[in-house]
Amino acid sequence: MDQRLSLVTLVVADLAATRRFYRDGLGWEPFMDVAEEVLMLRVGEHLLLSLWDEAAALEEIGPVTRGGTPPVTLAHNVGAPEQVDAVLADARRAGAPTVSDATQREWGGYSGYFTDPDGFMWEVAYAPGPVGDLVVPRA
């Protein structure tokens, strides 16, 4: 098996609200958009974020549990600290239910968090060094 990830699938309670947040609020372009079923967004060269309506997912994967903070975070890394603040401001304008201000981290970076309509936590980070060099696209 190749060491790679092809899709990250998040099961969402209200696909219409999720669509408004990601597509209309954050301005992300859909790769595939099937009403009442799934919204797929290209988030990397060979990587899709799949936002799957809970009712559509139920048949294939079974019941989904909700509550608390999911034990996973997604990350969006940027090339400079001021870009972290700009992305968090975009998330606020898009209607993110929770946005924490960015702060300087012990590990040397600068980051803050927001949640999407289903409570999935996104870290927005500037990570100087090898991780940032690897994950941030260069212009």
Backbone as CSV, one residue per row, in Angstrom:
resi,resn,N_x,N_y,N_z,CA_x,CA_y,CA_z,C_x,C_y,C_z
1,MET,0.846,-1.179,0.000,0.000,0.000,0.000,0.885,1.233,0.000
2,ASP,0.585,2.186,-0.878,1.319,3.455,-0.917,1.070,4.247,0.359
3,GLN,2.075,4.962,0.810,1.928,5.832,1.984,1.344,7.163,1.534
4,ARG,0.000,7.219,1.477,-0.695,8.440,1.064,-2.129,8.388,1.533
5,LEU,-2.760,9.535,1.554,-4.156,9.684,1.935,-4.897,10.239,0.733
6,SER,-6.038,9.649,0.374,-6.782,10.066,-0.814,-7.978,10.958,-0.482
7,LEU,-8.725,10.587,0.542,-9.895,11.348,0.958,-9.931,11.449,2.469
8,VAL,-10.400,12.587,2.942,-10.792,12.751,4.338,-12.295,12.964,4.280
9,THR,-13.048,12.068,4.901,-14.502,12.161,4.867,-15.020,12.547,6.240
10,LEU,-15.795,13.613,6.282,-16.447,14.062,7.504,-17.953,13.884,7.302
11,VAL,-18.597,13.183,8.217,-20.049,13.000,8.157,-20.688,14.205,8.836
12,VAL,-21.574,14.889,8.100,-22.144,16.142,8.582,-23.649,16.024,8.788
13,ALA,-24.163,16.734,9.782,-25.583,16.667,10.133,-26.459,17.451,9.159
14,ASP,-25.967,18.562,8.625,-26.766,19.426,7.758,-25.894,19.833,6.571
15,LEU,-25.998,19.069,5.487,-25.142,19.312,4.323,-25.360,20.703,3.729
16,ALA,-26.583,21.210,3.760,-26.847,22.549,3.223,-26.082,23.607,4.018
17,ALA,-26.081,23.507,5.348,-25.328,24.458,6.178,-23.833,24.306,5.941
18,THR,-23.384,23.072,5.801,-21.967,22.820,5.535,-21.568,23.408,4.194
19,ARG,-22.410,23.240,3.184,-22.155,23.796,1.852,-22.056,25.328,1.926
20,ARG,-22.991,25.944,2.651,-22.960,27.410,2.782,-21.661,27.857,3.441
21,PHE,-21.209,27.124,4.461,-19.989,27.500,5.177,-18.756,27.387,4.274
22,TYR,-18.530,26.236,3.690,-17.309,26.004,2.909,-17.355,26.691,1.532
23,ARG,-18.455,26.519,0.802,-18.529,27.055,-0.558,-18.827,28.552,-0.558
24,ASP,-19.908,28.934,0.103,-20.319,30.334,0.065,-19.519,31.198,1.033
25,GLY,-19.283,30.712,2.254,-18.573,31.496,3.262,-17.074,31.576,3.044
26,LEU,-16.428,30.399,2.869,-14.975,30.392,2.684,-14.563,30.516,1.218
27,GLY,-15.518,30.346,0.301,-15.221,30.505,-1.120,-14.524,29.311,-1.754
28,TRP,-14.645,28.133,-1.153,-13.997,26.942,-1.704,-14.815,26.415,-2.882
29,GLU,-14.128,25.977,-3.922,-14.769,25.479,-5.138,-15.038,23.979,-5.028
30,PRO,-16.279,23.548,-5.262,-16.572,22.117,-5.219,-15.888,21.361,-6.370
31,PHE,-15.423,20.164,-6.060,-14.964,19.219,-7.082,-16.170,18.409,-7.542
32,MET,-17.019,18.048,-6.572,-18.263,17.330,-6.836,-19.286,17.813,-5.816
33,ASP,-20.496,18.031,-6.281,-21.547,18.507,-5.394,-22.847,17.791,-5.760
34,VAL,-23.253,16.848,-4.925,-24.478,16.085,-5.155,-25.454,16.473,-4.048
35,ALA,-26.528,17.157,-4.416,-27.505,17.646,-3.435,-27.956,16.530,-2.504
36,GLU,-28.050,16.856,-1.220,-28.530,15.948,-0.177,-27.687,14.686,-0.033
37,GLU,-26.452,14.695,-0.575,-25.614,13.506,-0.444,-24.182,13.840,-0.043
38,VAL,-23.468,14.579,-0.897,-22.047,14.801,-0.630,-21.548,16.068,-1.318
39,LEU,-20.604,16.718,-0.672,-19.870,17.845,-1.246,-18.400,17.474,-1.140
40,MET,-17.711,17.417,-2.282,-16.283,17.096,-2.284,-15.494,18.307,-2.744
41,LEU,-14.423,18.583,-2.001,-13.577,19.733,-2.272,-12.141,19.246,-2.470
42,ARG,-11.520,19.688,-3.533,-10.121,19.326,-3.752,-9.272,20.173,-2.804
43,VAL,-8.505,19.500,-1.931,-7.706,20.205,-0.932,-6.211,19.917,-1.079
44,GLY,-5.844,19.189,-2.089,-4.446,18.888,-2.355,-4.327,18.293,-3.739
45,GLU,-3.096,18.081,-4.179,-2.880,17.574,-5.530,-3.629,16.257,-5.766
46,HIS,-3.610,15.385,-4.795,-4.298,14.098,-4.905,-5.136,13.837,-3.655
47,LEU,-5.828,14.877,-3.169,-6.543,14.768,-1.902,-7.872,15.515,-1.955
48,LEU,-8.939,14.823,-1.546,-10.268,15.428,-1.469,-10.761,15.447,-0.024
49,LEU,-11.465,16.517,0.321,-12.229,16.591,1.558,-13.665,16.293,1.164
50,SER,-14.210,15.203,1.691,-15.556,14.768,1.376,-16.457,15.066,2.565
51,LEU,-17.479,15.869,2.346,-18.438,16.235,3.386,-19.727,15.489,3.065
52,TRP,-19.975,14.429,3.828,-21.002,13.453,3.505,-22.200,13.641,4.409
53,ASP,-23.364,13.810,3.820,-24.589,13.970,4.587,-24.834,12.736,5.451
54,GLU,-25.179,12.962,6.706,-25.335,11.858,7.656,-26.362,10.828,7.188
55,ALA,-27.492,11.280,6.651,-28.525,10.340,6.191,-27.991,9.480,5.044
56,ALA,-27.212,10.057,4.149,-26.641,9.292,3.040,-25.559,8.333,3.529
57,ALA,-24.808,8.740,4.544,-23.717,7.907,5.070,-24.233,6.731,5.885
58,LEU,-25.386,6.898,6.511,-25.938,5.887,7.417,-26.009,4.510,6.763
59,GLU,-26.479,4.457,5.542,-26.645,3.171,4.862,-25.311,2.443,4.673
60,GLU,-24.259,3.183,4.386,-22.965,2.555,4.109,-22.139,2.278,5.356
61,ILE,-22.108,3.237,6.292,-21.197,3.074,7.434,-21.905,2.847,8.762
62,GLY,-23.224,2.983,8.799,-23.958,2.779,10.038,-24.098,4.074,10.819
63,PRO,-24.661,3.985,12.048,-24.925,5.174,12.854,-23.649,5.953,13.193
64,VAL,-23.814,7.260,13.281,-22.725,8.168,13.631,-23.010,8.732,15.013
65,THR,-22.017,8.755,15.868,-22.207,9.340,17.195,-21.797,10.805,17.151
66,ARG,-22.419,11.602,17.983,-22.134,13.035,18.065,-21.957,13.411,19.519
67,GLY,-21.330,14.555,19.720,-21.187,15.080,21.071,-19.728,15.225,21.437
68,GLY,-19.433,16.267,22.174,-18.060,16.513,22.578,-17.213,17.002,21.417
69,THR,-15.936,17.046,21.633,-15.005,17.460,20.593,-14.491,16.213,19.885
70,PRO,-14.680,16.113,18.561,-14.154,14.949,17.856,-12.643,14.834,18.093
71,PRO,-12.116,13.616,18.232,-10.702,13.443,18.542,-9.809,13.576,17.313
72,VAL,-10.056,14.630,16.533,-9.257,14.868,15.334,-9.287,16.363,15.037
73,THR,-8.206,16.867,14.497,-8.212,18.232,13.983,-7.714,18.202,12.548
74,LEU,-8.182,19.140,11.774,-7.705,19.346,10.414,-6.819,20.580,10.469
75,ALA,-5.876,20.685,9.565,-4.986,21.843,9.606,-4.873,22.495,8.244
76,HIS,-4.776,23.804,8.275,-4.523,24.621,7.088,-3.297,25.462,7.427
77,ASN,-2.161,25.097,6.838,-0.929,25.830,7.116,-0.710,26.918,6.086
78,VAL,-0.159,28.035,6.543,0.112,29.189,5.700,1.566,29.610,5.863
79,GLY,2.006,30.541,5.020,3.411,30.902,4.973,3.865,32.025,5.882
80,ALA,2.943,32.665,6.624,3.332,33.780,7.489,2.297,33.971,8.591
81,PRO,2.710,34.472,9.752,1.764,34.667,10.866,0.560,35.535,10.508
82,GLU,0.765,36.600,9.750,-0.364,37.477,9.416,-1.407,36.758,8.559
83,GLN,-0.982,35.729,7.822,-1.939,34.943,7.039,-2.825,34.100,7.954
84,VAL,-2.305,33.668,9.096,-3.113,32.944,10.078,-4.280,33.826,10.517
85,ASP,-3.974,35.065,10.892,-5.017,35.992,11.346,-6.041,36.259,10.245
86,ALA,-5.587,36.353,8.993,-6.497,36.614,7.877,-7.450,35.438,7.658
87,VAL,-6.937,34.216,7.736,-7.794,33.044,7.541,-8.799,32.918,8.686
88,LEU,-8.367,33.179,9.914,-9.309,33.139,11.042,-10.400,34.194,10.878
89,ALA,-10.052,35.359,10.356,-11.052,36.401,10.083,-12.027,35.926,9.004
90,ASP,-11.519,35.237,7.979,-12.391,34.671,6.943,-13.373,33.671,7.556
91,ALA,-12.884,32.818,8.468,-13.747,31.827,9.116,-14.837,32.511,9.938
92,ARG,-14.471,33.596,10.629,-15.481,34.360,11.393,-16.564,34.888,10.463
93,ARG,-16.134,35.511,9.360,-17.096,36.066,8.404,-17.959,34.977,7.782
94,ALA,-17.402,33.768,7.618,-18.149,32.658,7.025,-19.158,32.068,7.999
95,GLY,-19.089,32.469,9.272,-20.042,31.996,10.256,-19.554,30.847,11.114
96,ALA,-18.245,30.669,11.232,-17.715,29.609,12.091,-18.283,29.774,13.497
97,PRO,-18.838,28.715,14.074,-19.435,28.822,15.409,-18.430,29.209,16.495
98,THR,-17.187,28.766,16.347,-16.145,29.066,17.324,-14.878,29.454,16.574
99,VAL,-14.263,30.553,16.993,-12.965,30.964,16.439,-12.109,31.417,17.613
100,SER,-10.927,30.812,17.753,-10.009,31.273,18.795,-8.926,32.109,18.144
101,ASP,-8.536,33.183,18.812,-7.463,34.016,18.285,-6.165,33.220,18.253
102,ALA,-5.329,33.541,17.303,-4.040,32.861,17.173,-3.095,33.318,18.280
103,THR,-2.166,32.445,18.592,-1.175,32.740,19.616,0.157,32.099,19.235
104,GLN,1.222,32.658,19.770,2.547,32.076,19.581,2.598,30.770,20.364
105,ARG,3.041,29.695,19.743,3.063,28.376,20.372,4.459,28.004,20.853
106,GLU,4.516,27.153,21.875,5.789,26.691,22.431,6.660,26.006,21.388
107,TRP,6.049,25.380,20.401,6.801,24.656,19.376,7.381,25.593,18.302
108,GLY,7.185,26.896,18.474,7.814,27.867,17.575,6.915,28.444,16.513
109,GLY,5.706,27.950,16.410,4.793,28.443,15.391,3.770,29.400,15.965
110,TYR,2.791,29.733,15.135,1.726,30.669,15.474,0.446,30.056,14.933
111,SER,-0.560,29.839,15.792,-1.768,29.192,15.301,-2.991,29.568,16.122
112,GLY,-4.147,29.344,15.497,-5.445,29.504,16.130,-6.380,28.465,15.545
113,TYR,-7.600,28.405,16.071,-8.543,27.369,15.655,-9.913,27.950,15.352
114,PHE,-10.633,27.256,14.462,-12.051,27.522,14.273,-12.760,26.188,14.086
115,THR,-14.081,26.182,14.313,-14.875,24.994,14.057,-15.824,25.259,12.902
116,ASP,-16.103,24.192,12.157,-17.087,24.296,11.082,-18.478,24.050,11.684
117,PRO,-19.544,24.090,10.884,-20.891,23.949,11.445,-21.137,22.645,12.209
118,ASP,-20.353,21.610,11.961,-20.537,20.335,12.667,-19.568,20.152,13.817
119,GLY,-18.791,21.184,14.128,-17.878,21.107,15.260,-16.516,20.525,14.932
120,PHE,-16.237,20.261,13.657,-14.908,19.778,13.292,-13.925,20.929,13.447
121,MET,-12.856,20.666,14.144,-11.874,21.690,14.501,-10.799,21.813,13.414
122,TRP,-10.593,23.049,12.971,-9.543,23.384,12.011,-8.473,24.208,12.722
123,GLU,-7.229,23.804,12.590,-6.111,24.623,13.047,-5.617,25.412,11.850
124,VAL,-5.392,26.688,12.044,-4.759,27.529,11.030,-3.397,27.877,11.607
125,ALA,-2.322,27.492,10.896,-1.002,27.582,11.503,0.073,28.083,10.553
126,TYR,0.994,28.823,11.136,2.279,29.124,10.513,3.282,28.269,11.275
127,ALA,3.927,27.352,10.577,4.889,26.435,11.203,6.234,26.599,10.511
128,PRO,7.126,27.414,11.081,8.428,27.579,10.442,9.227,26.279,10.525
129,GLY,10.038,26.040,9.524,10.882,24.853,9.542,10.415,23.782,8.573
130,PRO,10.850,22.542,8.792,10.624,21.485,7.816,9.147,21.158,7.564
131,VAL,8.294,21.212,8.597,6.880,20.910,8.372,6.254,21.963,7.465
132,GLY,6.463,23.231,7.794,5.945,24.306,6.950,6.495,24.253,5.542
133,ASP,7.778,23.940,5.429,8.396,23.834,4.101,7.734,22.737,3.260
134,LEU,7.308,21.667,3.921,6.708,20.547,3.215,5.256,20.806,2.823
135,VAL,4.468,21.398,3.714,3.014,21.448,3.498,2.476,22.741,2.898
136,VAL,3.256,23.811,2.912,2.769,25.079,2.363,3.222,25.197,0.908
137,PRO,2.253,25.315,-0.005,2.621,25.476,-1.421,3.415,26.766,-1.628
138,ARG,4.410,26.680,-2.448,5.218,27.869,-2.766,4.729,28.470,-4.076
139,ALA,4.652,29.782,-4.078,4.161,30.500,-5.281,5.178,30.435,-6.402
